[in-house]
Amino acid sequence: MPTAVRFIACSLALAGLTACAAETPSTNGSAAAGKPGKIAVAANDTDCKVGVAEVAAGTSTFAVTNGGSKVTEFYVYAPGDRVMAEVENIVPGLTREVIAELPAGAYETACKPGMVGKGIRNPLKVTGEHKALTDDAKLADATASYKRYVKTQSDTLLVKTQEFVDAVKAGQIDKAKGLFPVARTYWERIEPVAEIFGDLDPAIDAREADLAKGDEWTGFHKIEKDLWVKKDISKDGPVADKLIADVKTIVGKSNAAELTPLNLANGAKELLDEVATGKITGEEDTWSHTDLWDFDANLQGSKAAVQALRPVIEERDAALVKTLDEKFAAAEAELGTHQRGDGWKLHDELSKAELKKLSDVINALAEPISKIAPLVAK
C-alpha cells in the first residue's frame, strides 16, 4: 500500500482500529543481557536505535516508537534474513510492540521507514540458554497442529497458483481473472509464515506502490494490473513462470519451517493488521477489487492460529477464549453479509458505511487477539 494511504488508514484508525493503535508501556532501553524489561527501539526516517546490543536467550519484547515522518516497520532477522519477529504499520508518533523467541546466536534488527528496502540494520547478539516455549506440551501440540494447517493450505496454494499460471500463459484472460482471487486465498491464509522467508514474500505479493527505486516488479499484483488495466497478458509468461517457481520454493520452505508458538500468536494479529491496512481500504487488490476474498482468507488464517493455541489460552485465561469466540463470530457474520455465491462482492461495490462496519468488527477482534502473544510468552 502507498505510504500516504497507509498513513490515512491508520490515522482514521485512531478513532477505532486497534490494529493501528498505540501501545505505550514503559520500556527499558538499557537493559543488559540477562535482565528483564522491554527493549526500546527509537525509529525515525534515518535511524533505528535499539536500546541494547545484547539480550539473553528466550523471549524478548521490543517496543518500537516511530519518531519520524514515514510509516515504518521493525524486524528481527536471523541469518539469511529469516524473519524471527516483525511489526508493521507503525505510524508516526506511535509505539507498537512485538515479542520474539530468540535462541542464542547472531541476529539483526531492522527499521524500514516508508516500508521499503532492506532497512536500517543493527547487530543483535543473543547469549545463554533458555527453555524453549515448545517444552510446554500444549504449546508443542499447538505448533504441530498449526503446521498441519499450513501444509494443507500451502499444498493447495501450489495447485491453484499453477492453474492461474497456466491460464495466464494460455492468454485466457477471463479464466485467469476468475482464478486470481482463488489462488490468493491460500496465500493470504498463511502469509505470516510466508513472510518469514525474506525476499520471497515481496517477489510473490508486492504491490506497485511497495517498490523501492530500481526494484523489479513480479508476482500476483504485476499480473493483476495486466489483467484488469492493460487487458493484455501476452508478455506475462516469464512473470508467471517466476511466480510459480517462487511459490514452489516458499511452499517447500513453509512446510519445513520450525515454527514457535509466538509465530502463531503474532501471526494471528498480523493477519488482522493486514485486513485493517489493506483490505478495508481497498489497497490490496487495487485493480481487481477482490479485497474481500483476501479479507476472508486473513480472518480464517488468524482463526486457525488462535484455534491451534486454544487449549493453552483456555488454561491461562478462560475468559479470553469466550471473548475471542464472540468476536470471531461477529466478524464472520458481518463479512458474510457481502457474500455472493462462492465468492464476495467487489470492494468498490461497498459503501463507506459498510466498510465502517467491517472496520468496527476487526477492531473489536484485534484487541483480544493482541493479548495472546503475552499470554503465550508467560
Buried (B, 14 or more C-beta within 10 A) or exposed (E): BBBEBBBBBBEBBEEBBBBBBEBEEEBBBEBEBEEEBBBBBBBBBEEBBBBBEBBBBBBBBBBBBBBBBBBBBBBBBBEEBBBBBBBBBBBBEBBBBBBBBBBEEEBBBBBBBBBBEBBBBBEBEBEEEBEBBBEBEBBBBBBEBBBEBBBEBBBBBBEBBBBBBBBBBEEBBEBBBBBBBBBBBBBBBBBBBBBBBBEBBBBBBBBBBBBEEEBEBBBBBBBBBBBBEEEEBEEBBEBBEBBBEBBBBBBEBBEEBEBBBBBBBBBBBBBBBBBBBBBBBBBBBBBBBBBBBBBBBBBBBBBBBBBBBBBBBBEBBEEBBEBBBEBBEBBBEBBEEBEEEEBBBBBEEBEEEBBEBBBBBBBBBBBBBBBBBEBBBE
